[in-house]
């Protein structure tokens, strides 16, 4: 199915169906983001940011929210 076909089908949805689809897409996109973060963490891509955050914590540059 093409993107154009999907768009056409989405335009035919009822308000309730569209709400359900948007909710599902949001959850699906969040799961992709979570997976990417996990992969980046496991591969070491985030090590420099973790090191920087730890250093800033040690230096007292962090604030409670």
C-alpha positions in Angstrom: 0.0 0.0 0.0 1.4 3.4 -0.9 1.4 6.5 1.3 -1.1 8.1 -1.1 -3.4 5.1 -0.6 -3.0 5.4 3.2 -3.8 9.1 3.2 -6.9 8.5 1.1 -8.0 5.8 3.5 -7.3 8.0 6.5 -9.5 10.7 5.1 -12.4 8.3 5.1 -12.2 7.4 8.8 -14.7 8.6 11.3 -13.6 11.0 14.0 -13.5 8.1 16.5 -11.4 5.9 14.2 -9.1 8.8 13.5 -8.6 9.4 17.2 -7.8 5.7 17.7 -5.3 5.7 14.8 -3.6 8.8 16.0 -3.2 7.3 19.5 -1.8 4.1 18.0 0.6 6.0 15.7 1.8 8.0 18.7 2.4 4.9 20.8 4.1 3.2 17.8 6.4 6.2 17.2 7.3 6.3 20.9 8.2 2.6 20.8 10.5 3.3 17.8 12.1 6.1 19.7 12.6 4.0 22.8 14.2 1.2 20.7 16.6 3.7 19.1 17.6 5.1 22.5 18.2 1.6 23.8 20.3 0.7 20.7 22.3 3.9 21.0 22.9 3.2 24.7 24.0 -0.4 24.1 26.3 0.7 21.3 28.0 3.3 23.4 26.8 6.3 21.3 25.5 8.0 24.5 28.6 7.4 26.6 29.9 10.9 26.1 26.6 12.4 27.2 26.5 10.2 30.3 30.1 11.1 31.2 29.2 14.8 30.8 26.1 14.5 32.9 28.0 12.7 35.7 30.7 15.4 35.6 28.2 18.2 35.8 26.5 16.4 38.8 29.9 16.1 40.5 30.5 19.8 39.9 27.1 20.7 41.4 25.7 22.0 38.2 22.5 19.9 38.4 19.3 21.2 40.0 16.3 19.3 41.3 13.1 19.8 39.5 
